[in-house]
Amino acid sequence: MLIAGPHLAWAQAGPEAPGAQASAPGAEQKTLRFSRFRTVLRFGDSIGDIRTGSFCGSQTGLTMNARTEQAVMAPAARVVREEFLAAGYRDPLRSQQERLFDDDTDRAAPDLLLGGMLEEFNASYCSSGSGSSTDGRVRVKVRWELYDTAARKVVHTQTTEGVYQTRGTEPLREGEFFGQAYREAVRKLLTDRHFQEASLASPAAGDGKPAASGASPVKMALKRVAPLDGALTSNMTLTRAAVVTVNHSGGSGSGFFVSESGYVLTNDHVVGTNRFVRVILATGRELVGEVVQRDASRDAALIKTEGSNFAALAVNTEEVNIGSEVIAIGSPLGEALSGTVTRGIVSAYRTIKGKRFIQSDVSVLPGSSGGPLLDKSGRVVGITVAGLGGGRINFFVPIQEALASLGITIDK
């Protein structure tokens, strides 16, 4: 039930083998250097407005000039470096290896050069007199080009946008404020499947590469999430906040936080062959997620996002009874319908090709894959995996088996 391209595609149309097989790519990581960042904007072009004064009552138009060009362009390289390092790349601003002696025969040229062209920039914000605090909105649009130094040609071109809106006055300087929009644009580049294929087929040894399908999972324990007090229906806002949309250039599915520290459970077929995906929260905020564990045989995957204190779902470690009421939450047909809630009952337990599934009449559609199946208390009992072409026979991986396949235990 992954939404792929311009059409809808079920992970599996029938009960023969719910879930698609996927394996991690295996080529080596290429070296990359961020070589240049330019803009099509010219001096005199309008780039927004700035408000100053005690109550932000004085408004002045912003135009591109020598000073604003420096302020607008400078944060890009810093953000690119931070995000690429976080994604497992070597330092993209490091021009060459550190050495005492260097000549033309001993030069370490990178495999790829990355360049960016700032095509659009618009900021509307209030700035304190000292410039240490900003409040407002900024948007950037960047065209990226990836140049292969051996082939001497551009091998990937992509345009991404980044938008940042402060939530009340934040202690950000102007450059940091602009940098947040660049950060979103860079993360969209990093999570694009075509960019990954051109630049990062697999991470360098020892940097958190996800376990290949069929490999023994790395054992890990997650802190137990306490169930919410009361019935699920009275806690629906908090519950829906823990469910996310998982997106990449090949399609989208659903997922949910199983830990307040940023771990998301979903299907293996939702993340596909990607190492990095976009995790879209119920609020619309986007995070970069790294696939850290996966198991195709149980169609389960674990994603780690940045941050902490996320709304997360408790897990029911006991098998739910047939006839029990259950609720599914997900993003059927994509992000536009995220947080959709449907109700049904547990119809049966089925064993298909040696794997157990929960069968339920709860309604799910393409894009719901990876979302949680919840009991009446709001605890996760299963993960949505497949359906019969929109009918009332749908299948879910029992949560205990999904966690076990990923080597995950929940602390008591």
C-alpha positions in Angstrom: 0.0 0.0 0.0 2.7 2.4 -1.0 1.7 5.3 -3.2 4.2 5.2 -6.1 4.6 7.8 -8.9 1.4 9.1 -10.5 -0.6 5.9 -10.0 -1.6 3.8 -7.0 0.1 0.6 -6.4 -0.7 -2.0 -3.7 2.2 -3.7 -1.9 0.3 -6.9 -2.6 -3.1 -7.3 -4.2 -3.9 -10.6 -2.4 -2.9 -12.7 0.5 -0.3 -14.7 -1.3 2.6 -12.8 0.3 1.8 -9.5 1.9 4.7 -7.1 1.6 7.3 -6.5 -1.1 10.9 -7.5 -1.0 13.5 -4.8 -0.8 17.3 -4.8 -0.2 19.8 -2.1 0.6 22.1 -1.0 -2.1 25.7 -2.1 -1.9 28.0 0.2 -3.8 30.6 2.3 -2.0 30.1 5.9 -1.0 31.5 8.4 -3.4 33.5 11.4 -2.3 31.8 14.7 -2.7 32.8 18.4 -2.5 30.4 21.3 -2.3 32.2 23.5 -4.8 30.1 26.6 -5.4 26.9 28.4 -4.5 25.6 31.2 -6.7 22.4 33.1 -7.3 20.4 34.4 -10.3 19.2 37.3 -8.2 20.6 40.7 -9.1 21.2 43.8 -7.1 18.0 45.7 -6.8 15.7 42.6 -6.8 13.1 42.5 -4.0 13.7 39.7 -1.5 11.1 40.6 1.2 10.8 43.0 4.1 12.1 43.5 7.5 10.3 45.1 10.5 12.0 46.8 13.4 11.2 48.8 16.5 9.7 47.9 19.9 6.5 46.5 18.3 7.9 45.7 14.8 6.0 48.8 13.6 8.6 50.1 11.2 8.7 48.1 7.9 11.4 48.4 5.3 11.6 46.6 2.0 14.6 44.2 1.5 16.5 44.3 -1.8 19.5 42.4 -3.0 22.7 44.4 -2.5 26.2 43.8 -1.4 25.2 43.5 2.3 22.1 41.5 1.9 23.7 39.2 -0.6 26.3 38.2 2.0 23.6 37.6 4.6 21.5 35.6 2.2 24.2 33.4 0.7 26.6 32.8 3.6 24.4 30.3 5.6 24.2 27.9 2.7 27.7 26.3 2.9 27.4 25.9 6.7 24.1 24.1 6.4 25.2 21.9 3.6 28.2 20.8 5.6 26.2 20.1 8.7 23.5 18.1 6.9 25.8 16.1 4.7 28.0 15.2 7.7 24.8 14.1 9.6 23.9 12.0 6.6 27.2 10.0 6.7 29.2 11.9 4.0 32.7 13.0 4.5 33.2 16.7 5.0 31.9 18.3 1.7 33.8 21.5 2.3 37.2 19.8 2.8 39.1 20.7 -0.4 41.7 18.0 0.0 43.2 15.6 2.4 45.5 17.0 5.0 49.1 16.3 4.1 52.6 17.8 4.4 53.5 17.5 0.8 51.3 17.8 -2.3 51.8 17.7 -6.0 49.7 17.0 -9.1 50.3 13.2 -8.8 49.2 13.1 -5.2 46.1 15.2 -5.3 42.9 13.7 -3.9 40.2 14.8 -6.3 36.6 14.1 -5.2 34.4 11.8 -7.3 31.6 14.4 -7.4 31.2 18.2 -7.2 28.0 19.7 -5.9 26.8 23.2 -6.8 23.8 25.2 -5.9 22.0 28.1 -7.6 19.7 30.2 -5.5 16.8 30.9 -7.7 14.3 32.5 -5.3 14.6 34.0 -1.8 11.9 35.8 0.2 12.0 36.7 3.9 9.4 38.7 5.9 10.5 39.0 9.6 10.9 41.2 12.6 14.4 41.7 13.9 15.5 43.0 17.3 17.7 46.0 17.4 20.7 43.9 18.2 19.9 41.4 15.4 20.0 38.5 17.9 16.3 37.6 17.7 14.1 37.1 14.7 10.4 36.3 14.2 8.9 35.6 10.8 9.0 33.5 7.7 11.7 32.7 5.1 11.6 30.7 1.8 14.4 29.6 -0.5 14.4 27.8 -3.8 17.7 26.1 -4.9 18.6 24.3 -8.1 21.3 21.7 -7.3 23.7 20.1 -9.8 25.9 17.1 -9.2 29.0 16.9 -11.4 30.9 13.7 -12.0 34.6 14.6 -12.3 35.6 11.4 -14.1 32.8 11.5 -16.6 33.0 15.3 -16.9 29.3 15.8 -16.9 26.3 16.7 -14.7 24.7 13.5 -13.5 21.9 14.8 -11.4 19.9 18.1 -11.4 17.2 18.8 -8.9 15.3 21.9 -7.5 14.2 21.9 -3.9 12.4 24.5 -1.7 12.8 25.2 2.0 10.4 27.2 4.2 10.9 28.1 7.8 8.4 29.8 10.1 9.3 30.8 13.6 7.0 29.9 16.4 7.0 33.0 18.5 10.2 35.0 19.0 13.2 32.7 18.9 16.8 33.5 19.8 18.1 33.1 16.3 20.4 35.5 14.5 19.6 36.5 11.0 22.0 34.0 9.4 20.6 31.2 11.5 17.1 32.2 10.6 17.9 32.0 6.9 19.8 28.8 7.5 16.7 27.0 8.7 15.1 27.3 5.2 18.3 26.1 3.6 18.3 23.2 5.9 14.9 22.0 4.7 16.0 22.4 1.1 19.2 20.4 1.7 17.3 17.6 3.5 14.9 17.3 0.5 18.0 16.8 -1.7 19.5 14.2 0.6 16.2 12.2 0.7 15.8 12.1 -3.1 16.3 8.6 -4.4 17.9 9.7 -7.6 20.4 11.8 -5.8 21.2 8.9 -3.5 21.7 6.6 -6.4 24.2 9.1 -8.0 26.1 9.9 -4.8 25.5 7.5 -1.9 24.8 3.9 -2.7 25.8 2.8 0.8 27.5 4.5 3.8 31.1 4.1 4.8 31.8 1.3 7.2 30.8 1.9 10.7 28.5 4.9 10.2 25.1 3.3 11.0 24.3 1.4 7.8 21.0 -0.3 8.2 21.0 -4.1 8.5 20.5 -5.8 5.1 17.4 -7.8 4.6 17.9 -11.2 6.1 20.9 -10.2 8.2 20.8 -10.6 12.0 19.4 -7.4 13.5 21.3 -5.3 15.9 19.7 -5.8 19.3 18.3 -2.7 20.9 16.0 -1.7 23.7 13.5 1.2 23.5 12.1 2.9 26.6 8.5 1.9 27.3 5.8 4.4 26.4 3.1 4.6 29.0 -0.5 4.1 27.7 -2.7 7.2 27.8 -5.3 7.4 30.5 -8.9 6.7 29.3 -10.3 5.4 26.1 -8.7 5.9 22.7 -11.6 8.1 21.5 -10.8 10.6 24.3 -7.1 10.7 23.4 -7.4 10.8 19.6 -5.6 14.1 19.1 -2.5 12.9 20.9 -2.7 9.5 19.2 -2.9 11.0 15.7 0.0 13.2 16.5 2.2 10.1 16.9 1.4 8.9 13.3 3.5 10.2 10.4 3.7 10.1 6.6 6.9 8.5 5.3 7.8 10.0 2.0 10.6 9.7 -0.7 10.8 10.2 -4.4 9.5 6.7 -5.1 6.2 7.1 -3.2 4.8 7.4 0.3 3.3 5.4 3.1 2.6 5.7 6.9 4.5 5.1 10.1 4.3 5.9 13.8 6.6 6.9 16.7 7.3 4.0 19.0 9.7 6.0 21.1 9.7 9.6 22.3 13.4 9.7 21.2 12.5 9.7 17.6 12.2 6.1 16.5 9.5 5.4 13.8 8.1 2.0 12.9 6.9 1.3 9.3 7.0 -1.3 6.6 10.1 -2.4 4.8 8.3 -1.9 1.5 7.5 1.7 2.4 11.1 2.7 2.8 12.1 0.6 -0.3 15.9 0.7 -1.0 16.3 4.2 0.5 18.6 4.8 3.4 17.1 8.3 4.0 13.4 9.2 3.9 11.3 12.2 4.8 9.1 11.9 7.9 6.2 14.3 7.8 4.6 15.0 11.2 0.9 15.6 11.7 1.7 19.3 12.0 3.3 19.3 8.5 6.8 19.6 9.9 9.3 17.5 7.9 12.2 15.6 9.4 15.0 13.5 7.8 14.7 9.9 8.8 17.5 7.3 8.5 16.5 3.6 8.1 18.5 1.9 10.8 16.9 -1.6 10.9 14.9 -3.5 8.3 13.5 -7.0 7.8 11.8 -7.8 4.5 10.5 -11.2 5.6 8.3 -9.5 8.2 8.0 -6.3 6.1 9.2 -4.2 9.0 11.6 -1.2 9.2 12.8 1.2 11.9 13.6 4.8 11.1 15.5 7.2 13.4 14.8 10.9 13.2 16.4 13.9 14.9 15.0 15.3 18.0 13.2 14.0 21.1 10.0 14.4 23.2 7.8 13.2 20.3 4.3 11.9 20.9 4.7 8.2 20.7 2.4 5.1 20.9 2.4 2.4 23.6 2.7 -1.2 22.5 0.4 -4.0 23.5 2.7 -7.0 24.2 -0.3 -9.4 24.4 -2.2 -10.8 21.5 -5.6 -9.1 21.0 -8.7 -11.3 20.9 -10.7 -12.1 17.8 -13.7 -9.9 17.7 -12.0 -7.1 19.6 -12.5 -3.6 18.3 -9.5 -2.0 16.5 -8.7 1.3 14.9 -6.2 2.0 12.1 -4.6 5.4 11.4 -2.6 6.3 8.4 -2.2 8.4 5.3 -4.4 6.7 2.6 -3.6 8.2 -0.8 -0.8 10.3 0.6 0.0 13.2 2.9 -3.2 15.2 2.0 -5.2 12.6 3.9 -2.8 12.0 6.8 -4.3 11.1 10.2 -7.3 9.3 8.7 -9.0 7.1 11.3 -11.0 3.9 10.5 -12.7 1.4 12.7 -13.2 -2.4 12.6 -12.7 -5.6 14.4 -10.1 -8.4 14.5 -11.6 -11.0 12.1 -9.0 -13.7 12.4 -5.4 -14.7 12.6 -4.0 -16.1 9.4 -0.7 -17.9 8.6 0.5 -17.2 5.0 3.7 -18.8 3.8 4.8 -19.4 7.3 4.1 -15.9 8.6 1.3 -14.9 10.9 -1.0 -11.9 10.2 -3.9 -10.2 11.9 -6.9 -10.1 9.6 -9.3 -7.2 10.1 -12.2 -5.5 8.3 -10.9 -2.1 9.2 -10.7 0.0 6.1 -7.2 0.8 4.7 -6.1 2.1 1.3 -2.8 2.6 -0.6 -0.6 4.9 1.5 -1.9 3.3 4.8 1.0 0.8 4.8 3.2 1.1 7.9 0.5 2.8 10.0 -0.6 1.4 13.4 -3.5 -0.9 14.2 -4.6 0.1 17.7 -6.7 -1.6 20.4 -9.5 0.3 22.3 -6.9 1.7 24.7 -4.7 3.2 21.9 -2.0 0.6 22.2 -0.4 -0.7 19.0 -1.3 -4.3 18.1 -0.2 -4.4 14.5 1.3 -2.7 11.5 -0.8 -2.2 8.3 0.8 -4.2 5.5 -1.7 -5.2 2.7 -5.3 -5.4 1.6 -7.5 -7.1 -1.0 -8.0 -4.3 -3.5 -10.0 -2.0 -1.3 -12.1 -4.8 0.2 -12.9 -5.6 3.9 -10.1 -8.2 4.2 -6.9 -6.5 5.2 -3.7 -7.8 6.8 -1.5 -6.5 9.6 1.8 -7.7 11.0 1.5 -8.4 14.7 3.5 -5.8 16.6 5.3 -8.3 18.7 6.6 -10.1 15.6 7.5 -6.9 13.9 9.6 -5.8 16.9 11.3 -9.2 17.2 12.3 -9.2 13.6 14.1 -5.9 14.1 15.8 -7.0 17.3 13.8 -4.5 19.4 12.7 -5.1 22.9 10.6 -2.7 25.0 11.8 -1.9 28.5 9.3 -2.7 31.2 
